[in-house]
Amino acid sequence: MIQAETVTIVMRALADPTRRAVFERIVNSDEITVVELTRGSSVTQGAISQHLKALKQAGLVCERPEGRKVYYRAEPRGLEPLADWMSHYGVFWRDRFANLRHLLKDIDP
């Protein structure tokens, strides 16, 4: 079974709408800096840094320092705990849809 603590950390990191927006911008970029993330948003550089810290702790982003800049990129493996948790419930829905299909065939052969 999936470690509940890991799933909770990822869910908490993505629960905040601003943090989710930051994560989506990172996902849609090869690499991006804090300055680039701040540009075009209504969020301060300090707030972006805090959101990046939470995303990094959740394993959703990784960083690459280069000189005075730090580049962030999405870490696809960070979503694995959430995907695993969701797939566990996918069995539930597949069974329900199979039952519905049988019921509909019985109603209207």
N, C-alpha and C positions, 0 to 999 in steps of 0.2 A: 504494500500500500504506500501511497505517497506520504512524505513527511508533512504533517499538517503545518508545522512551523514555517517551513519553506514556502508553502503555498500562501500562507497568511502574509508573509513578508512581501511576496510578489504582488498579491492583491492589494495590500496597503499602499505599496509604491504606486500602483496604477489607479488607485481609487481617487486620487486628487486630479481634478480636470486639468489644472495647469501643468502638473507633472506629466500627465498623459500627453498633453500637447507638445511638451518638450521632447518626450520620448518619440512621438510620431515624427517630429522634425529630425531627430537623430536617425531614425529608421530610414527616412527618405533622403538622407545624405550619406555619402561614403564616410566622411569624417567632418566634424564641425567643432568650432571653438565656442567658448562661453560668449565671446564678443559677438559672434555670428548668431548665436541663439538669442541673445539680448536684442539685437537689431531687429526691428519689425515686430517686436512684442511690447506689451504694456507692463512687462515684468522687469524689475531691476536686476542688475548683474549679480548682486548678492543673493537675491531670491533664486535666480537660475542656478547659481552655485549650490545652494541648499537642495534644490530639486535634483541636481546631478549627483549629489552625495547620496541621497536616498535611492536613486536609480542604480548607482554603483553598488551600494550595500545590498540591494536586492539581486545583484548579478545581471541586471538588464543592460548595463552599458560598461564599457571599459575605456580606459584612457591611454593616450600615447603622448608623453611629453616630447616636445621638440623646441629646444631653446627656451624662450620665454612663454611659448604657447603650449597649451595642452589640447589635444584633439580627442574628441569623444566619438565613439561609434557604437552601434547597437551590438549586443551580445545575444545572438539567437538562442543559445542554450539557456539563457536566463528565463525564457518563457516555457521551458520544458516542464517545470513543476505544475504550472497552470494548465498546460496542454494535457499532461498526464491526468490531472484531477478532473478535467472536463471529459476526457475519454472514458474515465471510470463511469461517469453518468451517461455517456453515449449509449452504453449497453442498455440502460434503463429505457431510453427513448426508442432504440431499435426494437426492443421487445414490445413496447407500447404500439409502435407503428405496425408491427407484424400482427398483433392482436386486432388492431383496427382494420387492417386489410382483410383478415379472416372474417371479422364481423360484417364488413361491407359486402363480402362475397355471399355470406349467408343471407343477408337482407335482400340483395339484388343479384341473384345468380346469373 
